[in-house]
């Protein structure tokens, strides 16, 4: 067996190659983060390896810096392992009391970790798909949050330019109102528009939902509006609306890609009423391989939903708080998914109300229900069963 340890950096990578007997085949050497550097590494590995199946390569999970090399090695058919940097740090400290740390030492440490038969999983197609899904779901999360900020700005600007508009429609954040305000950003421009032009705009933007009556009501309100027309604010409103529309299109594209990946995964959790592609994808991406957790309790601890413990001397508080460690994206997805599941599934709804009847605050009751949901998801994903909404428990449980 040939073991290769790689310490990842931005512009270069330090490598170390040894065999199962501990013989140093290539002492620490540096390759540049380029195609030439990758080819040098591959040539050196194959110069000492009889078969690709006898090679194990380890590198630290250092975010985007490792993606290119990881993809290169995977495409070459080499078994590659991604290791948590904390594990590398603890392993290095366990072997020596000295606090020496260099890139070459880290490369050697990674190679030694591979030799020690630690429970590591190679970077497979499934992990590649999970990483893609995690990148997409987190990107979508950030874009939705930024879009919400932009919509708040739109509401603020409409309050200045045409405050009466909000009382005429269910929401100003609909296609017809966006089309109107992009074209005529304020009460003053709208008051001067011919009724036929305004009607035509609304009919087209609302797909026939609004017509001449709405156009007349909007223009009448505009002519007696208390709104102050400010060219700077009007320009800001128009540009903000265009940004929101661009983000809508971007989010739609991201959600399409997420759906394509989730259709290939065919996750059983999507059979639970209330869990859509968005929340399901985020949960799946943040957890990854469910089988790496020996029990649902371990998964709860990973999600930060397990209760913390505080005991010191004679102090042993009965009021435990959730640990809230791990991924904030995972907790966000679980809590939001729980709210929708409670709305669509009578079993979870009954459990939520049971906790609330016990005197628990709504948010506390949701957290308890989220734990139940995690246990159900864990069972489905590890057994491949589908959720049966006609029963309070899963089939066969």
Secondary structure, DSSP 8 states (H G I E B T S, - for coil): -EEEEEEE-SSEEEEEEEETT--EEEEEEEEESSHHHHHHHHHHHHHH-S-GGGEEEEEE--GGGGHHHHHHHHHTT-EEEEE-HHHHHHHHHHH-SS----HHHHHHHHHHHHHTT-S--B--HHHHHHHHHHHHHHHHHHHHHHHHHHHHHHHHHHHHH-GGGGGTSS-SSSHHHHHHHHHS-SHHHHHTS-HHHHHHHHHHHTTTSS-HHHHHHHHHHHHT------HHHHHHHHHHHHHHHHHHHHHHHHHHHHHHHHHHHT-GGGGSTT--HHHHHHHHHHH--GGGSSSHHHHHHHHT-SB---EETTEE-S---B---S-HHHHHHHHHHHHHHHHH-HHHHHHHHHHHHTT--HHHHHHHHHHHHHHHHHHHHHH-----TTSSS-TT-
